[in-house]
Amino acid sequence: MQQSKIFIDVHLDADKVPNKINWSATDSTIEEMQAAKAMMLSFWDGADKSALRIDLWTKEMMVDEMADFYYQHLISLADTFKRATGQAELGESLKTFAADFYKKFRESQEQENKLS
């Protein structure tokens, strides 16, 4: 059986806030660790029927980057859900939500910029 490993290094400051996230994977074509400003990792616990999550971001992660990250993550979740379940309509519904979420974020940023 083939095995693949993913390595994640999280460097914390004195207050245990992430200031650096690096990752690598054994099946990647890139051998060195890759830097990331944020990560979302989820596991499904079949026994408890619950999601176990690790959501981390560094101090350098800007608010607009977080919105981009969430938007792209929601689109990815929609595509994965559609592939896994065959529920194309629900996948598209999630994409519509993601687009609306992103639009509202951009509008709120424009409003904040006008007030500044």
C-alpha positions as MATLAB code, in Angstrom:
seq = 'MQQSKIFIDVHLDADKVPNKINWSATDSTIEEMQAAKAMMLSFWDGADKSALRIDLWTKEMMVDEMADFYYQHLISLADTFKRATGQAELGESLKTFAADFYKKFRESQEQENKLS';
ca = [
       0.000    0.000    0.000;
       1.271    3.448   -0.926;
       1.574    6.012    1.834;
       1.725    9.789    1.665;
       2.541   12.154    4.518;
       1.771   15.818    5.061;
       3.930   17.782    7.471;
       2.809   21.029    9.103;
       5.068   23.221   11.239;
       3.432   26.009   13.212;
       5.719   28.496   14.925;
       4.084   30.321   17.851;
       4.943   33.555   19.584;
       5.091   33.908   23.385;
       1.259   34.206   23.499;
       0.874   31.016   21.416;
      -0.335   32.969   18.384;
       0.933   31.556   15.066;
       3.575   33.741   13.476;
       4.720   31.231   10.861;
       3.090   28.237    9.156;
       5.044   25.903    6.866;
       3.946   22.689    5.214;
       5.213   19.975    2.892;
       3.925   16.723    1.437;
       5.802   13.603    0.432;
       3.939   13.400   -2.917;
       4.714   17.019   -3.816;
       7.176   17.894   -6.564;
       8.517   20.655   -4.302;
      10.926   19.304   -1.727;
      11.260   22.243    0.678;
       8.659   23.463    3.147;
       6.134   25.948    1.748;
       5.085   29.031    3.689;
       1.414   29.784    4.331;
      -0.356   32.633    6.100;
      -3.367   30.509    7.047;
      -4.639   26.948    7.067;
      -7.876   25.025    7.523;
      -7.687   21.342    8.288;
     -10.743   19.165    8.888;
     -11.224   15.531    9.814;
     -14.479   13.590    9.990;
     -14.920   11.508   13.141;
     -17.245    8.737   11.973;
     -17.825    7.415   15.481;
     -18.954   10.767   16.889;
     -20.379   12.004   13.559;
     -18.588   15.310   14.018;
     -15.982   17.442   12.287;
     -12.679   18.060   14.008;
     -11.033   21.252   12.786;
      -7.854   23.222   13.049;
      -8.113   26.784   11.708;
      -4.966   28.878   12.070;
      -3.703   32.137   10.617;
      -0.639   34.248   11.178;
      -0.462   37.857   12.274;
       0.534   38.792    8.711;
      -2.782   37.537    7.265;
      -4.623   40.633    6.089;
      -8.426   40.906    6.302;
      -8.807   41.041    2.516;
      -6.616   37.940    2.202;
      -8.835   36.166    4.744;
     -11.923   37.009    2.660;
     -10.187   35.688   -0.482;
      -9.156   32.557    1.410;
     -12.711   31.912    2.633;
     -14.220   32.601   -0.788;
     -11.839   30.168   -2.494;
     -12.384   27.611    0.268;
     -16.177   27.825   -0.107;
     -15.897   27.373   -3.895;
     -13.648   24.360   -3.344;
     -16.111   22.893   -0.825;
     -18.930   23.338   -3.349;
     -16.958   21.518   -6.061;
     -15.992   18.719   -3.684;
     -19.564   18.328   -2.425;
     -20.857   18.164   -6.001;
     -18.277   15.509   -6.971;
     -18.793   13.444   -3.806;
     -22.600   13.466   -3.766;
     -23.675   14.182   -7.331;
     -25.831   17.010   -5.944;
     -25.023   19.604   -8.596;
     -27.839   21.949   -7.586;
     -26.676   22.096   -3.954;
     -23.085   22.615   -5.082;
     -24.183   25.548   -7.221;
     -26.214   26.901   -4.300;
     -23.066   26.931   -2.160;
     -21.182   28.735   -4.952;
     -23.953   31.338   -5.097;
     -23.639   31.832   -1.341;
     -19.842   32.168   -1.694;
     -20.195   34.829   -4.390;
     -22.738   36.753   -2.295;
     -20.494   36.486    0.782;
     -17.524   37.849   -1.183;
     -19.590   40.651   -2.737;
     -20.855   41.727    0.711;
     -17.308   41.686    2.063;
     -16.064   43.899   -0.786;
     -18.986   46.303   -0.262;
     -18.202   46.526    3.459;
     -14.555   47.294    2.653;
     -15.583   50.040    0.239;
     -17.865   51.518    2.909;
     -15.056   51.445    5.500;
     -12.691   53.125    3.029;
     -15.221   55.912    2.431;
     -15.485   56.530    6.174;
     -11.712   56.668    6.637;
];
